[in-house]
């Protein structure tokens, strides 16, 4: 694990916790923390982390190299010595991984040239512009391209580490680790799905804000165009125009997305049959649920539920 001053704390501790819990399930991971000068580092939270050795003394042969990110990634990639050590260690390692903005350090070291990669969705455009030799996917939670694995924002380091555990120790061990940590084995969707209400933004029009919040709070409620217009005190046509201007979508599309998101949560957390879930989220019948799921999630509800049996690393 490559450490440096200003590294994001959870980028470091999330994966380390996954490997530690994997050891409780029979794994044999050994963590080695290295900084440029071998001294302890101070993370972005002000927390001091102990270090085992300097990067120049590290030997990554046969190991997994993990490069976490930090808020000041511009400073990180301008450190030629740090980037050079990452390049050397990556060339030695059996596989190289990055968390969040750690992708910029791998990119600066040339490790991502010609590969598919991801990073935090807010940083994806900057990664693509600065390093055009990389094929950047702004929605993926993590991407494995050969022996190089990149992950999205912050907590996705846990997803990435679970995928590595599955690759090393099998899906059953990865499931046990995820269960112990109370996290998804395979997180639903991509970065863009966090969440329907958030993606609609903060509407300027107070009436639309109230409607967005009300729909999200009660997906199964009566949210027909007529009912929404009546609550807003406007015509259906005026409501549609306001929705398009403020939320970038139609009322019906927003309602359907919210209901599918609610169904996703129930599929993840319960063993309820599809007819029960459909009624709970306001979609009425299993067939309506399947059609809405296909439009929004691009997958059948049953297949979606099955995704929680693996991290999807393969």
MIKE-677977 format. One record per residue (C-alpha): y, z, x; residue in three letters; residue number from 1. Coordinates in Angstrom, 2 decimals, m for minus. Each point is the difference from the previous one (the first is absolute). Example, Ala and Ser with C-alpha at 12.3 -4.5 7.8 and 13.67 -1.06 7.14 Angstrom:
BEGIN
{Y: m4.50; Z: 7.80; X: 12.30; resn: ALA; resi: 1}
{Y: 3.44; Z: m0.66; X: 1.37; resn: SER; resi: 2}
This chain:
BEGIN
{Y: 0.00; Z: 0.00; X: 0.00; resn: UNK; resi: 1}
{Y: 3.29; Z: m1.13; X: 1.51; resn: UNK; resi: 2}
{Y: 2.73; Z: 2.62; X: m0.42; resn: UNK; resi: 3}
{Y: 3.71; Z: m0.18; X: 0.79; resn: UNK; resi: 4}
{Y: 3.14; Z: 1.85; X: m0.98; resn: UNK; resi: 5}
{Y: 1.04; Z: m0.85; X: m3.56; resn: UNK; resi: 6}
{Y: m3.50; Z: m1.03; X: m1.12; resn: UNK; resi: 7}
{Y: m0.57; Z: 0.58; X: m3.72; resn: UNK; resi: 8}
{Y: m2.05; Z: 3.17; X: m0.40; resn: UNK; resi: 9}
{Y: m2.22; Z: m1.17; X: m2.87; resn: UNK; resi: 10}
{Y: m0.78; Z: m3.26; X: 1.80; resn: UNK; resi: 11}
{Y: m1.66; Z: 2.20; X: 2.61; resn: UNK; resi: 12}
{Y: m1.50; Z: 2.86; X: m1.98; resn: UNK; resi: 13}
{Y: m1.34; Z: m2.07; X: m2.92; resn: UNK; resi: 14}
{Y: m2.51; Z: m2.02; X: 2.05; resn: UNK; resi: 15}
{Y: m0.84; Z: 2.99; X: 2.20; resn: UNK; resi: 16}
{Y: m0.90; Z: 2.05; X: m3.07; resn: UNK; resi: 17}
{Y: m2.29; Z: m2.77; X: m1.25; resn: UNK; resi: 18}
{Y: m1.86; Z: m0.08; X: 3.33; resn: UNK; resi: 19}
{Y: m0.23; Z: 3.80; X: 0.07; resn: UNK; resi: 20}
{Y: m1.53; Z: 0.11; X: m3.49; resn: UNK; resi: 21}
{Y: m2.36; Z: m2.83; X: 0.98; resn: UNK; resi: 22}
{Y: m1.23; Z: 2.23; X: 2.81; resn: UNK; resi: 23}
{Y: m0.83; Z: 2.62; X: m2.63; resn: UNK; resi: 24}
{Y: m2.24; Z: m2.66; X: m1.57; resn: UNK; resi: 25}
{Y: m1.86; Z: m0.78; X: 3.22; resn: UNK; resi: 26}
{Y: 2.53; Z: m2.17; X: 1.82; resn: UNK; resi: 27}
{Y: 0.68; Z: 0.35; X: 3.71; resn: UNK; resi: 28}
{Y: 3.63; Z: m1.00; X: 0.32; resn: UNK; resi: 29}
{Y: 2.01; Z: 1.41; X: 2.89; resn: UNK; resi: 30}
{Y: 3.77; Z: m0.27; X: m0.19; resn: UNK; resi: 31}
{Y: 2.12; Z: m0.54; X: 3.07; resn: UNK; resi: 32}
{Y: 3.79; Z: 0.15; X: m0.36; resn: UNK; resi: 33}
{Y: 2.05; Z: m1.77; X: 2.65; resn: UNK; resi: 34}
{Y: 3.75; Z: m0.28; X: 0.53; resn: UNK; resi: 35}
{Y: 2.00; Z: m2.08; X: 2.52; resn: UNK; resi: 36}
{Y: 0.45; Z: 2.91; X: 2.42; resn: UNK; resi: 37}
{Y: m2.81; Z: 2.29; X: m1.11; resn: UNK; resi: 38}
{Y: 2.41; Z: 2.51; X: m1.48; resn: UNK; resi: 39}
{Y: 0.04; Z: 1.32; X: m3.55; resn: UNK; resi: 40}
{Y: 1.96; Z: m2.09; X: m2.48; resn: UNK; resi: 41}
{Y: 2.36; Z: 0.89; X: m2.83; resn: UNK; resi: 42}
{Y: m0.74; Z: m1.87; X: m3.23; resn: UNK; resi: 43}
{Y: 2.48; Z: m1.29; X: m2.56; resn: UNK; resi: 44}
{Y: m0.28; Z: 3.32; X: m1.87; resn: UNK; resi: 45}
{Y: 0.86; Z: 2.04; X: 3.10; resn: UNK; resi: 46}
{Y: m3.61; Z: 1.17; X: 0.32; resn: UNK; resi: 47}
{Y: m1.28; Z: 0.20; X: 3.55; resn: UNK; resi: 48}
{Y: m3.42; Z: m1.51; X: 0.70; resn: UNK; resi: 49}
{Y: m2.11; Z: 0.84; X: 3.02; resn: UNK; resi: 50}
{Y: m1.16; Z: m2.84; X: 2.22; resn: UNK; resi: 51}
{Y: m3.18; Z: m0.31; X: 2.07; resn: UNK; resi: 52}
{Y: 1.13; Z: m2.44; X: 2.70; resn: UNK; resi: 53}
{Y: 2.41; Z: m2.77; X: 0.92; resn: UNK; resi: 54}
{Y: m0.51; Z: m3.56; X: m1.18; resn: UNK; resi: 55}
{Y: m0.31; Z: m1.18; X: 3.59; resn: UNK; resi: 56}
{Y: m2.96; Z: 2.36; X: 0.49; resn: UNK; resi: 57}
{Y: m1.69; Z: m1.00; X: m3.27; resn: UNK; resi: 58}
{Y: m3.11; Z: m2.16; X: m0.04; resn: UNK; resi: 59}
{Y: m0.71; Z: m1.72; X: m3.33; resn: UNK; resi: 60}
{Y: m3.21; Z: m1.79; X: 0.95; resn: UNK; resi: 61}
{Y: m2.37; Z: 0.20; X: m2.97; resn: UNK; resi: 62}
{Y: 2.56; Z: 1.97; X: m2.00; resn: UNK; resi: 63}
{Y: 2.20; Z: m0.59; X: m3.02; resn: UNK; resi: 64}
{Y: 3.68; Z: m0.19; X: 0.86; resn: UNK; resi: 65}
{Y: 2.29; Z: 1.23; X: m2.80; resn: UNK; resi: 66}
{Y: 3.74; Z: m0.67; X: 0.14; resn: UNK; resi: 67}
{Y: 1.99; Z: 1.91; X: m2.63; resn: UNK; resi: 68}
{Y: 3.50; Z: m1.00; X: m1.03; resn: UNK; resi: 69}
{Y: 3.35; Z: 1.69; X: m0.19; resn: UNK; resi: 70}
{Y: 3.31; Z: m0.45; X: m1.81; resn: UNK; resi: 71}
{Y: 1.73; Z: m1.26; X: 3.17; resn: UNK; resi: 72}
{Y: m2.38; Z: m2.85; X: 0.74; resn: UNK; resi: 73}
{Y: 2.76; Z: m2.01; X: 1.69; resn: UNK; resi: 74}
{Y: 0.21; Z: 2.66; X: 2.70; resn: UNK; resi: 75}
{Y: m3.79; Z: 0.02; X: 0.31; resn: UNK; resi: 76}
{Y: m0.35; Z: m3.73; X: 0.64; resn: UNK; resi: 77}
{Y: 2.89; Z: 0.06; X: 2.49; resn: UNK; resi: 78}
{Y: m1.96; Z: 2.42; X: 2.20; resn: UNK; resi: 79}
{Y: m1.59; Z: m2.51; X: 2.37; resn: UNK; resi: 80}
{Y: m2.21; Z: 2.58; X: 1.71; resn: UNK; resi: 81}
{Y: m1.40; Z: 1.25; X: m3.31; resn: UNK; resi: 82}
{Y: m0.63; Z: m3.53; X: m1.27; resn: UNK; resi: 83}
{Y: m1.66; Z: m0.90; X: 3.29; resn: UNK; resi: 84}
{Y: m2.40; Z: 2.95; X: m0.25; resn: UNK; resi: 85}
{Y: m0.87; Z: m0.92; X: m3.58; resn: UNK; resi: 86}
{Y: m0.76; Z: m3.55; X: 1.17; resn: UNK; resi: 87}
{Y: m2.25; Z: 1.30; X: 2.79; resn: UNK; resi: 88}
{Y: m1.85; Z: 2.50; X: m2.15; resn: UNK; resi: 89}
{Y: m0.49; Z: m2.47; X: m2.84; resn: UNK; resi: 90}
{Y: m1.58; Z: m2.49; X: 2.40; resn: UNK; resi: 91}
{Y: m2.45; Z: 2.72; X: 1.05; resn: UNK; resi: 92}
{Y: m0.78; Z: 1.41; X: m3.42; resn: UNK; resi: 93}
{Y: m2.86; Z: m0.88; X: m2.35; resn: UNK; resi: 94}
{Y: 2.54; Z: m0.24; X: m2.82; resn: UNK; resi: 95}
{Y: 3.72; Z: 0.57; X: m0.48; resn: UNK; resi: 96}
{Y: 1.70; Z: 1.39; X: m3.09; resn: UNK; resi: 97}
{Y: 3.57; Z: 0.61; X: m1.06; resn: UNK; resi: 98}
{Y: 1.52; Z: 2.13; X: m2.74; resn: UNK; resi: 99}
{Y: 3.17; Z: m1.09; X: m1.81; resn: UNK; resi: 100}
{Y: 2.73; Z: m0.98; X: 2.50; resn: UNK; resi: 101}
{Y: m2.53; Z: 0.30; X: 2.81; resn: UNK; resi: 102}
{Y: m0.60; Z: m3.69; X: m0.71; resn: UNK; resi: 103}
{Y: 3.31; Z: m0.75; X: 1.75; resn: UNK; resi: 104}
{Y: m1.28; Z: 1.57; X: 3.21; resn: UNK; resi: 105}
{Y: m3.20; Z: m2.06; X: m0.19; resn: UNK; resi: 106}
{Y: 2.08; Z: m3.10; X: m0.72; resn: UNK; resi: 107}
{Y: 2.28; Z: 0.66; X: 2.97; resn: UNK; resi: 108}
{Y: m3.09; Z: 0.38; X: 2.17; resn: UNK; resi: 109}
{Y: m1.29; Z: m3.39; X: m1.17; resn: UNK; resi: 110}
{Y: m3.06; Z: 1.55; X: m1.63; resn: UNK; resi: 111}
{Y: 0.75; Z: m1.53; X: m3.41; resn: UNK; resi: 112}
{Y: 0.79; Z: m3.55; X: 1.13; resn: UNK; resi: 113}
{Y: m1.89; Z: m2.48; X: m2.17; resn: UNK; resi: 114}
{Y: m1.38; Z: 2.72; X: m2.25; resn: UNK; resi: 115}
{Y: 0.50; Z: 1.18; X: m3.56; resn: UNK; resi: 116}
{Y: 1.68; Z: 3.39; X: m0.19; resn: UNK; resi: 117}
{Y: 1.80; Z: 2.38; X: m2.32; resn: UNK; resi: 118}
{Y: 2.52; Z: 2.81; X: 0.20; resn: UNK; resi: 119}
{Y: 2.14; Z: 1.98; X: m2.42; resn: UNK; resi: 120}
{Y: 1.21; Z: m2.34; X: m2.75; resn: UNK; resi: 121}
{Y: 3.65; Z: 0.77; X: 0.84; resn: UNK; resi: 122}
{Y: m0.57; Z: m1.13; X: 3.59; resn: UNK; resi: 123}
{Y: m2.21; Z: m3.05; X: m0.61; resn: UNK; resi: 124}
{Y: 2.83; Z: m2.55; X: m0.02; resn: UNK; resi: 125}
{Y: 1.42; Z: 1.38; X: 3.24; resn: UNK; resi: 126}
{Y: m3.42; Z: m0.13; X: 1.66; resn: UNK; resi: 127}
{Y: m0.45; Z: m3.62; X: m1.10; resn: UNK; resi: 128}
{Y: 3.47; Z: m1.06; X: 1.16; resn: UNK; resi: 129}
{Y: m0.15; Z: 1.75; X: 3.34; resn: UNK; resi: 130}
{Y: m3.56; Z: m1.08; X: 0.81; resn: UNK; resi: 131}
{Y: m0.62; Z: m3.43; X: m1.61; resn: UNK; resi: 132}
{Y: m3.41; Z: m0.36; X: 1.68; resn: UNK; resi: 133}
{Y: m1.33; Z: 2.63; X: m2.43; resn: UNK; resi: 134}
{Y: m1.16; Z: m0.76; X: m3.54; resn: UNK; resi: 135}
{Y: 1.47; Z: 2.99; X: m1.86; resn: UNK; resi: 136}
{Y: m1.41; Z: 1.17; X: m3.34; resn: UNK; resi: 137}
{Y: 2.51; Z: 2.34; X: m1.64; resn: UNK; resi: 138}
{Y: m2.36; Z: 1.21; X: m2.75; resn: UNK; resi: 139}
{Y: m3.22; Z: 0.98; X: 1.77; resn: UNK; resi: 140}
{Y: m0.85; Z: 3.67; X: 0.54; resn: UNK; resi: 141}
{Y: m1.75; Z: m0.95; X: 3.23; resn: UNK; resi: 142}
{Y: m1.19; Z: m3.21; X: 1.65; resn: UNK; resi: 143}
{Y: m2.83; Z: m0.43; X: 2.47; resn: UNK; resi: 144}
{Y: 0.24; Z: m3.12; X: 2.14; resn: UNK; resi: 145}
{Y: m2.73; Z: 0.06; X: 2.57; resn: UNK; resi: 146}
{Y: 0.25; Z: 3.16; X: 2.07; resn: UNK; resi: 147}
{Y: 3.59; Z: 0.70; X: m1.14; resn: UNK; resi: 148}
{Y: 0.79; Z: 1.98; X: m3.14; resn: UNK; resi: 149}
{Y: 3.51; Z: 0.56; X: m1.34; resn: UNK; resi: 150}
{Y: 0.95; Z: 2.19; X: m2.95; resn: UNK; resi: 151}
{Y: 2.94; Z: 0.36; X: m2.35; resn: UNK; resi: 152}
{Y: 2.35; Z: 2.93; X: m0.49; resn: UNK; resi: 153}
{Y: m0.63; Z: 3.58; X: 1.16; resn: UNK; resi: 154}
{Y: m2.90; Z: 1.28; X: m2.17; resn: UNK; resi: 155}
{Y: m1.82; Z: m3.31; X: 0.40; resn: UNK; resi: 156}
{Y: m1.05; Z: 1.34; X: 3.41; resn: UNK; resi: 157}
{Y: m2.49; Z: 2.07; X: m1.98; resn: UNK; resi: 158}
{Y: m1.31; Z: m3.16; X: m1.70; resn: UNK; resi: 159}
{Y: m0.32; Z: m1.68; X: 3.39; resn: UNK; resi: 160}
{Y: m1.84; Z: 2.96; X: 1.53; resn: UNK; resi: 161}
{Y: m2.42; Z: 0.12; X: m2.95; resn: UNK; resi: 162}
{Y: m0.73; Z: m3.69; X: 0.57; resn: UNK; resi: 163}
{Y: m0.76; Z: 0.72; X: 3.65; resn: UNK; resi: 164}
{Y: m2.31; Z: 2.86; X: m1.02; resn: UNK; resi: 165}
{Y: m1.82; Z: m2.31; X: m2.41; resn: UNK; resi: 166}
{Y: m0.39; Z: m2.59; X: 2.75; resn: UNK; resi: 167}
{Y: m1.38; Z: 2.63; X: 2.39; resn: UNK; resi: 168}
{Y: m1.99; Z: 2.32; X: m2.25; resn: UNK; resi: 169}
{Y: m0.53; Z: m1.88; X: m3.27; resn: UNK; resi: 170}
{Y: 1.52; Z: 0.02; X: m3.47; resn: UNK; resi: 171}
{Y: m1.73; Z: 3.19; X: m1.11; resn: UNK; resi: 172}
{Y: 1.57; Z: 2.06; X: 2.79; resn: UNK; resi: 173}
{Y: 3.38; Z: m1.59; X: m0.69; resn: UNK; resi: 174}
{Y: m0.39; Z: 0.97; X: m3.68; resn: UNK; resi: 175}
{Y: m0.75; Z: 3.59; X: 0.95; resn: UNK; resi: 176}
{Y: 3.08; Z: 0.12; X: 2.23; resn: UNK; resi: 177}
{Y: 2.22; Z: m1.47; X: m2.72; resn: UNK; resi: 178}
{Y: m1.37; Z: 2.47; X: m2.52; resn: UNK; resi: 179}
{Y: 0.65; Z: 2.91; X: 2.36; resn: UNK; resi: 180}
{Y: 3.57; Z: m1.17; X: 0.55; resn: UNK; resi: 181}
{Y: 0.50; Z: m0.76; X: m3.73; resn: UNK; resi: 182}
{Y: 1.14; Z: m3.56; X: 0.66; resn: UNK; resi: 183}
{Y: m1.12; Z: m3.44; X: m1.17; resn: UNK; resi: 184}
{Y: m2.79; Z: m1.59; X: 2.01; resn: UNK; resi: 185}
{Y: 1.67; Z: m3.33; X: m0.73; resn: UNK; resi: 186}
{Y: 3.52; Z: 0.30; X: m1.32; resn: UNK; resi: 187}
{Y: 0.58; Z: m2.17; X: m3.09; resn: UNK; resi: 188}
{Y: 2.10; Z: m3.12; X: 0.43; resn: UNK; resi: 189}
{Y: 2.46; Z: m0.63; X: 2.77; resn: UNK; resi: 190}
{Y: 3.31; Z: 1.47; X: 1.06; resn: UNK; resi: 191}
{Y: 1.79; Z: m1.81; X: m2.82; resn: UNK; resi: 192}
{Y: m1.73; Z: 2.07; X: m2.67; resn: UNK; resi: 193}
{Y: 1.85; Z: 3.25; X: 0.80; resn: UNK; resi: 194}
{Y: 0.77; Z: m0.02; X: m2.88; resn: UNK; resi: 195}
{Y: 0.89; Z: m2.08; X: m3.07; resn: UNK; resi: 196}
{Y: 2.89; Z: 2.29; X: m0.88; resn: UNK; resi: 197}
{Y: 1.27; Z: 0.10; X: 3.58; resn: UNK; resi: 198}
{Y: m0.25; Z: m3.76; X: 0.39; resn: UNK; resi: 199}
{Y: 2.24; Z: m0.44; X: m3.04; resn: UNK; resi: 200}
{Y: 2.78; Z: 1.68; X: 1.93; resn: UNK; resi: 201}
{Y: 2.76; Z: 2.26; X: m1.23; resn: UNK; resi: 202}
{Y: 1.49; Z: m1.86; X: m2.96; resn: UNK; resi: 203}
{Y: 3.77; Z: 0.26; X: m0.32; resn: UNK; resi: 204}
{Y: m0.11; Z: m0.09; X: m3.79; resn: UNK; resi: 205}
{Y: m0.75; Z: 3.50; X: m1.31; resn: UNK; resi: 206}
{Y: m1.87; Z: m1.28; X: m3.07; resn: UNK; resi: 207}
{Y: m2.38; Z: m2.07; X: 2.15; resn: UNK; resi: 208}
{Y: m0.53; Z: 2.94; X: 2.37; resn: UNK; resi: 209}
{Y: m1.02; Z: 2.19; X: m2.94; resn: UNK; resi: 210}
{Y: m2.38; Z: m2.64; X: m1.32; resn: UNK; resi: 211}
{Y: m1.64; Z: m0.54; X: 3.39; resn: UNK; resi: 212}
{Y: m0.53; Z: 3.73; X: 0.38; resn: UNK; resi: 213}
{Y: m1.30; Z: 0.37; X: m3.56; resn: UNK; resi: 214}
{Y: m2.52; Z: m2.83; X: 0.38; resn: UNK; resi: 215}
{Y: m1.24; Z: 1.41; X: 3.28; resn: UNK; resi: 216}
{Y: m0.31; Z: 3.53; X: m1.41; resn: UNK; resi: 217}
{Y: m2.02; Z: m1.15; X: m3.05; resn: UNK; resi: 218}
{Y: m1.82; Z: m3.29; X: 0.67; resn: UNK; resi: 219}
{Y: m1.93; Z: 0.16; X: m3.28; resn: UNK; resi: 220}
{Y: 3.12; Z: 0.35; X: m2.15; resn: UNK; resi: 221}
{Y: 1.44; Z: m2.64; X: m2.31; resn: UNK; resi: 222}
{Y: 1.84; Z: m2.24; X: 2.46; resn: UNK; resi: 223}
{Y: 0.18; Z: m3.22; X: m1.97; resn: UNK; resi: 224}
{Y: 3.15; Z: m2.04; X: 0.49; resn: UNK; resi: 225}
{Y: 1.18; Z: 0.99; X: m3.47; resn: UNK; resi: 226}
{Y: m0.61; Z: 3.72; X: 0.59; resn: UNK; resi: 227}
{Y: 1.75; Z: m0.06; X: 3.38; resn: UNK; resi: 228}
{Y: 2.96; Z: m1.92; X: m1.39; resn: UNK; resi: 229}
{Y: 0.29; Z: 2.46; X: m2.88; resn: UNK; resi: 230}
{Y: 0.03; Z: 2.96; X: 2.41; resn: UNK; resi: 231}
{Y: 2.60; Z: m1.73; X: 2.14; resn: UNK; resi: 232}
{Y: 2.15; Z: m0.92; X: m2.98; resn: UNK; resi: 233}
{Y: 0.13; Z: m3.67; X: 0.95; resn: UNK; resi: 234}
{Y: m1.62; Z: m3.22; X: m1.17; resn: UNK; resi: 235}
{Y: m3.33; Z: m1.16; X: 1.42; resn: UNK; resi: 236}
{Y: 1.75; Z: m2.93; X: 1.68; resn: UNK; resi: 237}
{Y: 2.65; Z: 2.25; X: 1.57; resn: UNK; resi: 238}
{Y: m2.68; Z: 2.43; X: 1.16; resn: UNK; resi: 239}
{Y: m1.93; Z: m2.81; X: 1.70; resn: UNK; resi: 240}
{Y: 3.16; Z: m1.14; X: 1.80; resn: UNK; resi: 241}
{Y: 0.83; Z: 3.55; X: 1.15; resn: UNK; resi: 242}
{Y: m3.57; Z: 0.57; X: 1.21; resn: UNK; resi: 243}
{Y: 0.04; Z: m3.21; X: 2.01; resn: UNK; resi: 244}
{Y: 3.36; Z: 0.86; X: 1.56; resn: UNK; resi: 245}
{Y: m0.75; Z: 3.65; X: 0.73; resn: UNK; resi: 246}
{Y: m3.77; Z: 0.08; X: 0.69; resn: UNK; resi: 247}
{Y: m0.71; Z: m3.60; X: 0.95; resn: UNK; resi: 248}
{Y: m2.69; Z: m0.41; X: m2.63; resn: UNK; resi: 249}
{Y: m0.59; Z: m0.13; X: m3.75; resn: UNK; resi: 250}
{Y: m0.68; Z: 3.09; X: m2.14; resn: UNK; resi: 251}
{Y: m3.53; Z: m1.19; X: m0.80; resn: UNK; resi: 252}
{Y: m0.83; Z: m0.66; X: 3.65; resn: UNK; resi: 253}
{Y: 1.30; Z: 3.40; X: 1.09; resn: UNK; resi: 254}
{Y: m1.98; Z: 1.78; X: m2.73; resn: UNK; resi: 255}
{Y: m3.16; Z: m1.85; X: 0.97; resn: UNK; resi: 256}
{Y: 0.43; Z: 0.88; X: 3.69; resn: UNK; resi: 257}
{Y: 0.56; Z: 3.67; X: m0.83; resn: UNK; resi: 258}
{Y: m3.11; Z: 0.06; X: m2.18; resn: UNK; resi: 259}
{Y: m2.12; Z: m1.68; X: 2.66; resn: UNK; resi: 260}
{Y: 1.29; Z: 2.49; X: 2.60; resn: UNK; resi: 261}
{Y: m0.94; Z: 2.86; X: m2.33; resn: UNK; resi: 262}
{Y: m3.44; Z: m1.56; X: m0.45; resn: UNK; resi: 263}
{Y: m0.38; Z: m0.23; X: 3.77; resn: UNK; resi: 264}
{Y: 0.61; Z: 3.72; X: 0.35; resn: UNK; resi: 265}
{Y: m2.63; Z: 0.77; X: m2.66; resn: UNK; resi: 266}
{Y: m2.52; Z: m2.35; X: 1.61; resn: UNK; resi: 267}
{Y: 0.55; Z: 1.77; X: 3.31; resn: UNK; resi: 268}
{Y: m0.09; Z: 3.55; X: m1.31; resn: UNK; resi: 269}
{Y: m2.49; Z: m0.04; X: m2.90; resn: UNK; resi: 270}
{Y: m3.31; Z: m1.42; X: m1.14; resn: UNK; resi: 271}
{Y: 1.41; Z: m0.86; X: m3.43; resn: UNK; resi: 272}
{Y: m1.39; Z: m3.24; X: m1.47; resn: UNK; resi: 273}
{Y: 2.33; Z: m2.95; X: m0.36; resn: UNK; resi: 274}
{Y: 0.50; Z: 0.40; X: m3.74; resn: UNK; resi: 275}
{Y: 1.24; Z: 3.56; X: 0.48; resn: UNK; resi: 276}
{Y: 2.34; Z: m1.02; X: 2.83; resn: UNK; resi: 277}
{Y: 1.32; Z: m2.95; X: m2.00; resn: UNK; resi: 278}
{Y: 0.94; Z: 2.30; X: m2.89; resn: UNK; resi: 279}
{Y: 1.54; Z: 2.63; X: 2.27; resn: UNK; resi: 280}
{Y: 2.39; Z: m2.46; X: 1.64; resn: UNK; resi: 281}
{Y: 0.94; Z: m1.95; X: m3.10; resn: UNK; resi: 282}
{Y: m1.99; Z: m3.18; X: 0.66; resn: UNK; resi: 283}
{Y: m2.22; Z: 0.52; X: m3.01; resn: UNK; resi: 284}
{Y: m3.30; Z: m1.58; X: 0.96; resn: UNK; resi: 285}
{Y: m2.11; Z: m0.65; X: 3.11; resn: UNK; resi: 286}
{Y: 0.60; Z: m3.73; X: m0.32; resn: UNK; resi: 287}
{Y: 3.78; Z: 0.46; X: m0.08; resn: UNK; resi: 288}
{Y: m0.31; Z: 2.31; X: 2.99; resn: UNK; resi: 289}
{Y: m2.04; Z: m2.59; X: 1.92; resn: UNK; resi: 290}
{Y: 2.49; Z: m2.78; X: m0.72; resn: UNK; resi: 291}
{Y: 2.99; Z: 2.14; X: 0.98; resn: UNK; resi: 292}
{Y: m1.78; Z: 1.17; X: 3.14; resn: UNK; resi: 293}
{Y: m0.78; Z: m3.58; X: 0.99; resn: UNK; resi: 294}
{Y: 3.65; Z: m1.02; X: m0.43; resn: UNK; resi: 295}
{Y: 1.54; Z: 2.97; X: 1.81; resn: UNK; resi: 296}
{Y: m2.61; Z: 1.14; X: 2.54; resn: UNK; resi: 297}
{Y: m1.96; Z: m3.23; X: 0.43; resn: UNK; resi: 298}
{Y: m3.29; Z: 1.87; X: m0.32; resn: UNK; resi: 299}
{Y: m2.28; Z: 1.29; X: m2.76; resn: UNK; resi: 300}
{Y: 0.23; Z: 3.72; X: m0.88; resn: UNK; resi: 301}
{Y: m3.62; Z: 0.59; X: 0.99; resn: UNK; resi: 302}
{Y: 0.50; Z: m1.70; X: 3.35; resn: UNK; resi: 303}
{Y: 3.17; Z: 2.00; X: 0.54; resn: UNK; resi: 304}
{Y: m1.86; Z: 3.26; X: m0.58; resn: UNK; resi: 305}
{Y: m2.75; Z: m1.12; X: 2.39; resn: UNK; resi: 306}
{Y: 2.54; Z: m0.45; X: 2.81; resn: UNK; resi: 307}
{Y: 0.07; Z: 3.76; X: 0.46; resn: UNK; resi: 308}
{Y: m3.47; Z: m0.12; X: 1.52; resn: UNK; resi: 309}
{Y: 1.28; Z: m1.52; X: 3.26; resn: UNK; resi: 310}
{Y: 3.23; Z: m0.25; X: 2.00; resn: UNK; resi: 311}
{Y: m0.29; Z: m3.79; X: m0.09; resn: UNK; resi: 312}
{Y: 0.00; Z: m0.20; X: 3.79; resn: UNK; resi: 313}
{Y: m2.49; Z: m2.88; X: m0.10; resn: UNK; resi: 314}
